[in-house]
Amino acid sequence: MSRSQGRVNQGEDVILWDYTALHRLTSAQSLAASAIGTGTSHQKAAEVAGVHRVTVTNWSNHHPEFIAEVNRIRSDIADEVRADCDRLTRSAVDLVAKRIADGDVQSAFKWLKISPPETLLARGGGPLHSVEVVDRIRRQLPGPVESILVANDEVGPGEAEAHLVQRLAKYACYPDS
């Protein structure tokens, strides 16, 4: 940034810079951000951009768009690496599955040895049907639903299930509950 774009006190004269410059990159800044984002040092990034190393360090520490660009580049690289790992893992699992399907007992035993049982038996994040949700809530209550609700004079015998569903509907954001 040239001194005419910055804030410089010259006696009583004050020159203000264009603050929008903090939200865009020059071509040198773009080159340096790309270099740093891919893992090069500030010195190498400065050489690529044709500026002094201290300038790149200042951008890295104080220029909002430069910092954001470096973070975006690093995030994109991390996303690519995660996608590559997911593909490799899927390929490895497919290969092990094929070997096991072909009768390779050693592969089957190795798979069982490295695969913790809890991951093999684990289900998703919770019940998949509303009936299961109601059953889970019922199991969390301290006693049989009907006896609790009847004891509190909320319902008569035989109405507990309907009353429980009605109570649950309040939390389901239905407009008429």
ABEGO torsion letter per residue (X at the ends): XBAAABBBBBEABBBBBBAAAAABBBAAAAAAAAAAAAGBBAAAAAAAAGBBAAAAAAAAAABAAAAAAAAAAAAAAAAAAAAAAAAAAAAAAAAAAAAAAAGBAAAAAAAAAABBAAAAABBBAEBABAAAAAAAAAAABABBAAAAAAAAGABBBGAAAAAAAAAAAAAAGBAAX
